[in-house]
Amino acid sequence: MKVLLRNPKREIDVDGRHTVNSLLAHLDLPRESHLVICNGTLVPGDAPLAATDTVEIRPVISGGC
């Protein structure tokens, strides 16, 4: 599957069957601090991902005063 990572912006290909949680673990990214968008839709941690999917992983950013 094609994985688009933000901050820094880069694109990688990942082989194998994954769920959102297993993909994040494979990439050493903590689930609590990342949003995963599959084919334009925000998906939960247990969602299965297909080899033909385009997955975007964005870090969660919060701010305040």
Phi and psi in degrees as GROMACS dihedral restraints (atoms count N, CA, C in turn):
[ dihedral_restraints ]
;  ai    aj    ak    al  type     phi  dphi    fc
    3     4     5     6     1   -88.6    20    10
    4     5     6     7     1   127.4    20    10
    6     7     8     9     1  -118.6    20    10
    7     8     9    10     1   122.9    20    10
    9    10    11    12     1  -102.0    20    10
   10    11    12    13     1   118.8    20    10
   12    13    14    15     1  -105.9    20    10
   13    14    15    16     1   142.7    20    10
   15    16    17    18     1  -113.7    20    10
   16    17    18    19     1   145.5    20    10
   18    19    20    21     1    64.2    20    10
   19    20    21    22     1    71.7    20    10
   21    22    23    24     1   -81.9    20    10
   22    23    24    25     1   155.2    20    10
   24    25    26    27     1   -74.5    20    10
   25    26    27    28     1   124.8    20    10
   27    28    29    30     1  -160.4    20    10
   28    29    30    31     1   163.6    20    10
   30    31    32    33     1  -127.2    20    10
   31    32    33    34     1   133.2    20    10
   33    34    35    36     1  -133.3    20    10
   34    35    36    37     1   159.4    20    10
   36    37    38    39     1  -106.3    20    10
   37    38    39    40     1   134.4    20    10
   39    40    41    42     1  -122.3    20    10
   40    41    42    43     1   127.8    20    10
   42    43    44    45     1   -93.5    20    10
   43    44    45    46     1   161.0    20    10
   45    46    47    48     1    95.1    20    10
   46    47    48    49     1   169.8    20    10
   48    49    50    51     1   -89.6    20    10
   49    50    51    52     1   134.4    20    10
   51    52    53    54     1  -142.2    20    10
   52    53    54    55     1   155.9    20    10
   54    55    56    57     1  -100.3    20    10
   55    56    57    58     1   173.9    20    10
   57    58    59    60     1   -57.1    20    10
   58    59    60    61     1   -48.5    20    10
   60    61    62    63     1   -62.0    20    10
   61    62    63    64     1   -41.8    20    10
   63    64    65    66     1   -71.1    20    10
   64    65    66    67     1   -32.6    20    10
   66    67    68    69     1   -64.9    20    10
   67    68    69    70     1   -45.6    20    10
   69    70    71    72     1   -62.7    20    10
   70    71    72    73     1   -40.6    20    10
   72    73    74    75     1   -63.8    20    10
   73    74    75    76     1   -42.0    20    10
   75    76    77    78     1   -58.9    20    10
   76    77    78    79     1   -34.8    20    10
   78    79    80    81     1   -92.9    20    10
   79    80    81    82     1     4.6    20    10
   81    82    83    84     1    56.4    20    10
   82    83    84    85     1    43.5    20    10
   84    85    86    87     1  -115.0    20    10
   85    86    87    88     1   129.7    20    10
   87    88    89    90     1   -70.6    20    10
   88    89    90    91     1   131.7    20    10
   90    91    92    93     1   -59.9    20    10
   91    92    93    94     1   -38.1    20    10
   93    94    95    96     1   -63.2    20    10
   94    95    96    97     1   -22.9    20    10
   96    97    98    99     1  -115.3    20    10
   97    98    99   100     1    20.4    20    10
   99   100   101   102     1  -139.4    20    10
  100   101   102   103     1   141.0    20    10
  102   103   104   105     1  -101.7    20    10
  103   104   105   106     1   141.8    20    10
  105   106   107   108     1  -121.2    20    10
  106   107   108   109     1   125.6    20    10
  108   109   110   111     1  -117.7    20    10
  109   110   111   112     1   120.6    20    10
  111   112   113   114     1  -112.1    20    10
  112   113   114   115     1   118.7    20    10
  114   115   116   117     1    51.1    20    10
  115   116   117   118     1    40.2    20    10
  117   118   119   120     1    87.3    20    10
  118   119   120   121     1     1.7    20    10
  120   121   122   123     1  -122.0    20    10
  121   122   123   124     1   131.6    20    10
  123   124   125   126     1   -65.0    20    10
  124   125   126   127     1   130.2    20    10
  126   127   128   129     1  -123.3    20    10
  127   128   129   130     1   149.5    20    10
  129   130   131   132     1   -78.2    20    10
  130   131   132   133     1   169.3    20    10
  132   133   134   135     1   -60.4    20    10
  133   134   135   136     1   -30.3    20    10
  135   136   137   138     1   -92.1    20    10
  136   137   138   139     1     5.2    20    10
  138   139   140   141     1   -69.6    20    10
  139   140   141   142     1   131.6    20    10
  141   142   143   144     1   -75.0    20    10
  142   143   144   145     1   146.2    20    10
  144   145   146   147     1  -116.7    20    10
  145   146   147   148     1   137.6    20    10
  147   148   149   150     1   -99.2    20    10
  148   149   150   151     1   159.0    20    10
  150   151   152   153     1   -61.9    20    10
  151   152   153   154     1   -24.0    20    10
  153   154   155   156     1   -91.1    20    10
  154   155   156   157     1    -0.9    20    10
  156   157   158   159     1   -76.0    20    10
  157   158   159   160     1   152.7    20    10
  159   160   161   162     1  -109.0    20    10
  160   161   162   163     1   120.9    20    10
  162   163   164   165     1  -117.5    20    10
  163   164   165   166     1   129.4    20    10
  165   166   167   168     1  -110.9    20    10
  166   167   168   169     1   131.0    20    10
  168   169   170   171     1  -115.6    20    10
  169   170   171   172     1   120.6    20    10
  171   172   173   174     1  -118.8    20    10
  172   173   174   175     1   136.9    20    10
  174   175   176   177     1   -71.5    20    10
  175   176   177   178     1   145.2    20    10
  177   178   179   180     1   -78.7    20    10
  178   179   180   181     1   129.6    20    10
  180   181   182   183     1  -122.5    20    10
  181   182   183   184     1   129.0    20    10
  183   184   185   186     1  -127.9    20    10
  184   185   186   187     1   157.9    20    10
  186   187   188   189     1  -150.5    20    10
  187   188   189   190     1   174.2    20    10
  189   190   191   192     1   176.6    20    10
  190   191   192   193     1  -177.1    20    10
